[in-house]
Amino acid sequence: MKFQIPNFKSQIENGNFWIFLILIFAAFLRLYRIQDYMTFLGDEGRDVLVVYNILHGKLTLLGPTASVGGFFLGPIYYYFMAPFLWLFNYNPVGPAIMVALFGIATVYLTYKFSEEFFNKRVAIIASFIYAIPPLIIAYSRSSWNPNIFPFFSILSVYFLYKAVKNNSSKLFVLTGILLGISIQLHYLALFLGAVIFSYLLVINLIRARLVSFKNSIWNLVKENLSIFAGFLLGVFPFLAFEGRHGFPNTRSILNFILNAGDTGFGGKFLDNISNVFFRLFGRLVTNFPPPEQVAVRAHLDMAVWYYLTLFLAIVSVLILLYKFVQVYKSLGKIKESLRFYQLLLLIIWLVVGIGLFGFYKKPIYDYYLGFMFPLPFILSAVAFDFFIFNKKNIFKIAGIAGLIAVVYINLTGVPFRHEPNRQLAQVKKISEFVLEKTDDKPFNFALITGGNSDHAYRYFFTLENKFPVIIQNSQVDPQRESVTDQLLIVCEINPCSPLGHPLWEVAGFGRAEIVGEWTVSVVKVYKLVRYKGQ
């Protein structure tokens, strides 16, 4: 008896219906109780403080600091945040919702990209499996500059292809603008820039062989100049700051890259490549735990999960290469040539993107892969489409089972299945309690923590227009006028001993005694006054 796939063909042809349903589901996964589950710690507090100042006339040409390297990014993310913080009446949930909307839009772009490069079936599968992974959802539910990077990366790649296809200078400029925006979100947009340059180089080398070497070289120069012009436009605010201050961040970025350590083709190079290749499919598509945190060989279920993920990754790449070779044989046909350029772009995006990590000598985190996030879903969708709509029953069964497994694994891990952290509500409650204990008098403030910063608390102080007095050193303030009569301390570690703590905000207050101690939410709040006799 021949195995029959249910006849979805007519429904699939109506792609608008399916992508509408997928987007509704993606919106639910990203927006449901977002205020309860969003992250709101020091970095998020710092960002909303900057945006609050922007909305009150204090514009900036600098963005957040990079996680490594000691340099600043461009300010574009702050200006994306500004209208949403304003619309939500300065509630930090506004920027988190903005990130969620970018995440939903990325689902749609994955659909459009896959539809143009392959077909509606691939587009539906790719956008659906991109909509549901817990890691993708988690990054789409909190305000953080790398979290909207995937949107601009796939948009850059899409317009790059459209620019090549239509030989459009305007689209090349637009690609450059998007790249300029991307590099203000995360410095690994440099890898995206390398993907773009590599694609144009290979395309023009092919043109040189098929058409004219001279024209191809001119095209390469013209295309890169157009992209560079757009890049300068996209990154202009950051360049304006750099030009005024002697390019400090540019020099820091170059120093970081040029002094990253040994860049030879040793074990580290190969380890990074294999690590990133697996992460692309394991951490994103199949929701595999961080490989360094699990002992694959010690647990049979983990081993099966790991090797099936690796199988999906390898098969997805092999199917892409198979399609590429088939098209390569027909380069003389215009239609087939466009198809060749599409598949070549995916291969370069994958190979260059992963390959550059071989030279990266710092720890690699999942969000570093943001410029490639949509890619493994597209490749996996191509593989699932190849299997499910194959004439051989064994392939059909394997494809359907694999797709069901991916969907099940991801949906059982959605973040809001667990209790919410309610960080935003907690920080607000603690901040209001601190202000209540000041009795509307001047106060100093300190946060004793294991790795957080006090910006989130200071943001809520700012909203109430009650600012802690910052204790200055004796050279700036020899009369100690910046030391008030009371110090409020939030202690996020347990046990906590605020008296005599080396933190400057505590040590600078001087000898003190505790006059109040309270448990508020998950922290301790202490009120200190100057020691009697001072």
N, C-alpha and C positions, 0 to 999 in steps of 0.2 A: 504494500500500500504506500503510495507516494505521499510524503509529508507536504502539507499545504500551508503556506503563510496566509493568514487572514487578508482579505483583499482591502488593504488600506490605500490602494493606489489613487482612487478618486479623491479620498479625503486628503491625502498627502499633497495632491496637486493644489489644493486650497491651502497653501502655506500660511496665508495671513491668519486663518482661523487658529492654526496650531501655535504660531508664534504669539498670538494674543493670549492664549491659555498659558503658555510657558512664561510670558512676562508677568501675568497676574500671579502665578505661583512664585516666581522669582521675587516679586514685590512683597508677597506675604512672608517669605523666608528672610528677607532683609529688613522689613519694617515692623514685623510683629514684636510688640513690647520692646522696641529699640531703646527706649529711655532706661528700662530696667537692666538691660544686658550690656549696654555700651561701656567701653572703657573710659574712665575719667580720672586720670592720675596727673602727675606733675607735668608731663609733656603736653597733655591735652589742655591743662590749665594755662600753661605758658602760651599756647596758641590762641586761646580765646581772649587772654589778656591783651595780646598784641592786636588782635582784630577789634577788640573793644576800643583800644586807643585809635585804631584806624578810623573807626566809625565816629570818633570824637575829634577828628582832625589831625591826628598824629600819624601821618603817612610814613611808610617805610619802604626801603628798596632792598631789604634783606629778608630772607625767609628763615625757616628752622635750621638748626645746626645738623650737619650730617652725623650719623651714628659713629663714624670713625673718621679720622683724618683731621679733626679740629677746624673744619671750614663750614661756612654757611651756604645754604642753597638760595635760590632766587625766591622772591616774595609772592609768586603767582598763587600759591595755595592759600595764603592769607586773604587774597582778594577774591578767590572763589568762596571762601568761608563767609566773607563779610555780609552779603545780602541774606544769607540763611540765618546768621546769628541775629541780624536786625529783624527779619521776618518773624522769628520765634521769640522776640522780645528779650534777647540776650540769654535765652536758655541754651546751654551748650548742646542740647539735643538737635538744634537746627543744623549745625555743620555735620553731625552724624547722619542726619537724614539726607543731606547733600551727597555724602559719600555713598549711601544706599542707592540714591537715584543714579549716580555714575555707575554703580554696580549693575543695576537693572539695564542701563543703556549698553553696558558691555555685553550682556546677554544678547541683546538685539543685534549689536555689531557682529557678534560671533555668528548669528544666524545669517545676516546679510553677506558676510565674508564667505561663509561656507556655501551659501547658495550660488554665489557668483563663481566660485572656484570649482564647485562640484555639482550638487543638485539639491533639490528641496529635502530629500530624505536625509542626506548628510547634514543639512542645515538644521533640521528639526532635532536630530539626535545630538549634534554638537551643542546647540543652544540649551537643550534640556539638561544634558549632563554637566554643562557649565553652570547652570542655575542652582544646582543642588549640593555641591561639595561643602562640608562643614568649614574647611579652611577658607575657601572663597567667601562663604557667607560671613564668617567671623571678621574677615578683613573689610567686608562691606557694611559693617554695623557700628563702626567707630570712626571718629574723625582723626585721621593721620595722613600726612602727605603722601607716603608710598601707596596708600590704599586706592587712589584713583589712577595710578600709573598704568594698570592694564588697559583702561579705556583709551588713553592717549597712545599707547603702544600699538594696539590693533588698528586704531584709526590712522596712525602714521604709516603703518605697513599697507593698509588698504589704499590710501591716497597715493602712496609710492607706486603701487601697481597701476592704479588708474592713470597716473602721470606718465608712466612708461607706455601704457596701452594707447593713450591719446596723444602722446608726445606734447604734453601741455606744460608750458613754463609756469602757468598759474598754479597748477596742481603740485609742481615741484616746490614752488615757494610755500604753498600751504603745508606740504610735508615738512619743510624746514621749520615753519612756525610751530607745528605740533611737536617736533623734536626739541625746539627751544623751550616749550612748555614742559615737556617730559623731563628735561635735565634739571628743571627747577623742583621737580618732585622727588627725584632720586638720582644720585650721580651715576648709577649704573645704566642710565639712559645713554651713556657713552658706548655701551655695548650695542644698544639699538642703533646708534649712529654708525657703528662699524658694520652692522647688518645691512643698513641702507647703502653705504658706500660699496660694500662687497657685491651687492646685487647689481648695482649700476655698472661696476667694473666688469663683472662676468657677462652681463647683457651686451655691453659694448664690445667685448672681445668676440662674442658670437657674431655680432653684427659686422665686425671687421672681417671675419672669415667669410660671411655670406654676402656682404654688400660692398662696403668700402672702408678701408682702414682709416683714411684721412677723415671721412665724415664721422666715423665712429669715435675717434679721438676727440673731435670737436664736440660731438654730442655729450661725451663723458664730461668734458670741461664745463660745457654750458649747463648740464643738469646739476652738477655739483655746485656750481656758482649760484644757481637758482635756489637750491636747498640751503646753501650757506647764507644767502641773503634773507631767506625766510627764517632761518635759525637766529640770525641777529635780531630780527624783529621780535621773535618769540621770547628771546632772553634779554631784551633791551633794558628793562628795569634793573636787572642784576648788573648788566654791563655799565649802566649809568653810575651805580654805586662804585663799581670797581674802578672806573675811570677817574672818579673824584678822589679815591683813596689809595691809588697806586697799585691796584690789582692784588690785594692781599689774599683773597680767597682763591683767585686763579693760580697764584704762586703756591698756595697750600695744596691745591688739587694736583698740580704738576709734581710737586715734591712727594705727595702721597703715592702717585702712580709710579714715578721714576725710582723711588726708594722703597718699593714694596718687597724687596728681598730677591732671592734667587728666582729666576724665571726659566730655569732649565727644564728639559723634558724628562724629569725624574719621576719617581713614584708619586709625588704630590700632584703632578700634572695629571697623570692617569687616574689617580684617586678622585680628584675633583671632577673630572669628566664623568666617570662612572657614577659618582655620587649625585651630580646634578641631573644626569640622564634619568636615573631612577626616581629622584625626587619629583621631576616634572610629571611623571605618570603616577608614582606611588603616593606622594603627598597631596596631589591635586585630584587626579581622576579616581583613584581607588581608596583614598582616605587611609593610607597606610601610616602607622605611627612613625615618628622620626626614627630612621634606621639606626642611629647611634644610641637610641634608648631601649632597643629591644634586642634580645638574643634570638636571632632567627633560627639557628640550629637547635636551640634548646626546647622549642615549642613547635609541635607539628602544625597546628593551625596557623601560626605565624609563618612557618616555612611555606605552606601551601599558598597563603595570601601573597607572600613575597614573590614566589616564583611565577604565580599566575599573573601578577602585576608586571613582572619582567617580561613574561611571554607576550602580554598585550602590548607593551612598549616596543619590543623587537618586531612583532608582527606588523604593528602600525607603521613603523619606519620601512619595513620591507615592502609593504603594499604601496607606500608612497614611491619608493624607488622603482618598483615594478611599473607603476603607471608612468613614471618619468621616462624610463627606458623605452616603453612602448611609444610615447609621444616623440621622443628624440629621433626615432626612426622616420618620422614624418615631418621633419622641420621645414620642408619645402612648401608646405601648405600654410596659407595665412591663418586659417582657423586653428590648425594644429600648433602653429608657432605661438599664438596667444596662450594656448593651453600649456605649452612648454614653459613659457615665462611664468605662469601661475605656479606650476609645480616646482620650478627652480627657486622661486621666492620662498616657498615653504621649506625647501631643503636648506637654503642659505640661512634662513631664520633659525632653523634648528642647529645646523652644524656650527655656524659662527657663534651663535648665542651660547651653546654649550662649550664650544672650544675655548672661548675667551676666559671662561671660569678656570680653565687649566692653569692660567697664569696668575690667578687671584690667590694671594697668600694670606688672606684674612679668613676668619670663620664665615661660612656661607649660611645665611638664614633663608627661610622659605620666601619671605617677601622680596628678597633680592631677585627672584625669578619673575617679578611682576611684568617685565617687558616681554615675557614669553607665556604668561598665564593662559591665554586662549589657545595656544598652539597644540598642546597635547590633547585637548578636547576635540579639536578639529581632526587631528590625525586618528584618534581613537574612533571618532564617528565614521571616518572613511573606512576603517577596519570593520566596524560593526556592520556598516552598509554592505561591504564586500561579502561578509559571511552570511548575513541574514537574507540577502536577496540573491544568494548563490543558487545554482541549479542542484547542487548536491545536498542531500538531506542532512548529512553529518555536519556540514558547514552551517546550514540554517539553524540546527539545534544548538551548536556551539555558540553562534552569534547571539541568538536569543537568550541563552543561559548567561552568557557573559554580560550582556546589557542589563539583564534583570539583576545580576549580582552587583554590578556597579551602582545601580539605582538603589538597591536595598542597603548596601554598605553605607552609602552617603546619607540616605534619609534617616537611618537609625542613629546617625551621629550629629544631627543638626543641633546647634548650640543651645537653643532654648528648650531642649528636652531636660536640661538640668536647671537647678535653682538659679535665679538671676543674681548677679553680684550687687546690683543696685548701688554701684559706686557713686554715681551722680547724686542720688538722694542722700547717701551717707555723708559725702563731703559737704553738701549743703547743710545738712543737719548739724554736723560737727562745727562748721564755720559759724552758724547762727548761735550755737551754744557758747562758743568762745566769745563772740561779741556780747552776748548777754552777761557774761562774767566780767566784762571790762567796766560795767557800770557807766558806760558812755564817757569814760575817761581815757586819756592817752595811754597807749600800751605798746609794749614790745611783743614780738611773736617769734616762736621757734618751732620747728618740726624735727623731732628725733625719729629717724626712719632708717630702714635698711637699704634703701636705694631709690626712694621717691624724692620729689622736690615739693616745695610748699606752694607752687604756683596755683594749684587747684583751689586751695583754701584762700589764697590772696585774691583770686578772681571773685569769690563771693563777698569778701571784704570790700572789694572795689564796687560791686553792685550796690552795696549798702552805704557807699561813700564814707567808709570808716577804715582808714589806712593805718596799719601798724607803723610805728616809728622805727626806722632802721638804725641800729646801733652803729655808730662810726668809730673808727679807731682813734687813739689819743692824739695823733698828729692832725687829723681833720677836726676833731672835737675835743680839745684839751679840757674844756669845762664839763664834759660829759652831759651836755644838754640833750643828747639823743637817747640817754638812758632814762626811761620813765620810772614811775613808782611801782609798776607791775609788769610781770612777764607771763604771758600765757603760752603754755607748751602743749602741743599735741604730740603724743608718743605712740608711734605705730609699731613699736617692737615690745616684746615681752620676754623677760622682765625689763623694766625701765627704771633707771636711776637718774633723774634729771639734775639733782644737786651735784655740782662739780663736773658736769658733762663737758667735754672739750669742744663741743660745737660752738662756733663763734657767737651765735645769737644768745647762748647760755653763758659762756665764759665772759663775754663782753658786758653782760648785765652786772657782773660782780657777785660778791658773796650774798647769798639769798636764803630764804626759808620758804617752805611750802605752807600755804595757808588754805589751799583747796585742792582736792583730788576727786575726780569723777570718772566713771566709765560711761562713755557715750558711743553707742553703736559698737564698733570693733576696736576702739582706741581708748587710751587714757588721756584725760585733759588735766593739766596741772596749772595752778595759779601760784606764782612766786612773787614775793615782795622782797625788798632789800632787807638784809639782815639788820636787826635792831642794833643801834649803835653806830651805823654807817652814816 
